[in-house]
Structure formats: C-alpha cells, structure tokens
Amino acid sequence: MTDLDAQVREADIDRWLSSRFVADPQARADLIALYAFEAELMAIPTRVTQPLLAEMRFTWWAEQMDGVFSGVARKGHPVLEALTDLAARHSLPRAPFDALIEAHIGRVHSQPHDLDAFYVGPMQTAVRILAGEGHDAVAADAARVRGLSQTGRRDEARALRRAANAALKSLPIHAFPAVAPAALTSPDAPEFVKRLTLVLATARGRI
C-alpha cells in the first residue's frame, strides 16, 4: 500500500492530506486504494495525446470493473488488486465507478464536467468506506462544493457551503476525512495552507 500512498500524494495532494486524519490504518489504506484508482484515470490524458487512444485506455479500465466487482482481481496490478479487495469488504456499488469512467471518456471528447460523476459519486463512496451505508445524501452537497471549487465556479461553491454544512451535522465524525477536501476551495494554495485548513475543518466538522 505504500506505493499507492505515494502515488496518491503525488497525484491528489488534497485528498492525500485529508486521509491523514483517518486514525485507523486499514480505513486509511482503503481510502488510498479508492483515490489511487481515480489517480490512474486522471493520469490517462497526460500520457496520451490522441482522444481515441485515451478512450481506449478508459475502456480498458471499464472492462476491468467486471473483475473488480466479481471478486477476481487482475493479478500483478496493485491498484486493481486493492480495489477488488476494497469493493468486496465494503460491498461497494459498481455504478459510481462506471459513471466516473464514462465521465472521463466524455471529457476526452470535450463534454462538460459531470459534477455528480466526478465528485459526488466518489465522495459518497469514500464516506461509505469510513461509515457504511446510509450517508449518501449527507455528502452530496459537500461533494458539489468541491466540484464547483475545482472547476473554477467558486461563487457557486460558496453559495452552497451553508447547505452542505447543515447536512454534514449528521455525518459520523470518523467519516469527516472523506468530505474534508471540500474545505479546500483554492486548488493552487500552498500545502501548508491546505494542511491548516484541513485541521480547522476537521476540528469543527465543517467544510
């Protein structure tokens, strides 16, 4: 898992920093496995320049979901092995994974960001890993705040923050690291600023 941890730190510092607030080592490793899968998808457009080649790679990942959700890991692939184990132990639904891959294919073809696929589904999955079922609605607005911030729609993110925090009052405190990245509204902020923001958000239970 150490290699996956390093992969996520390099690819997604916001969620890597947030995962440091998960006290249980197994739960933290589970989050990292989820985020490593997303990091693999995010890296594809940086590795190939032609949309068709990118789509082929995303399609390969889509095909691998059959093995992940039937409990047959692709041996020798650390991310898929970890994801297969994770999906089985937490009874994760497949739909958010399929939707995320489809959204990435859409972006290859210059379609608008699908906020629910890119942000809501993954954050709800992260919450499920830490707190089990029953919290999807609680996390939805926080995920949209993050998505709006990440896509440059900060005014809309600020307008939604109050509703998001109202919903988060019912989120178990041990699951807050899954939604904490929504507190980071400036993607280009220095790491020490992000660390401080996450400390304050986690202490208050508010994004």
Secondary structure, 3 states (H helix, E strand, C coil): CHHHHHHHHHHCHHHHHHHCCCCCHHHHHHHHHHHHHHHHHHHHHHHCCCHHHHHHHHHHHHHHHHHHCCCCCCCCCHHHHHHHHHHHHHCCCCHHHHHHHHHHHHHHCCCCCCHHHHHHHHHHHHHHHHHCCCCHHHHHHHHHHHHHHHCCCHHHHHHHHHHHHHHHCCCCHHHHHHHHHHHCCCCCCCHHHHHHHHHHHHHHCCC
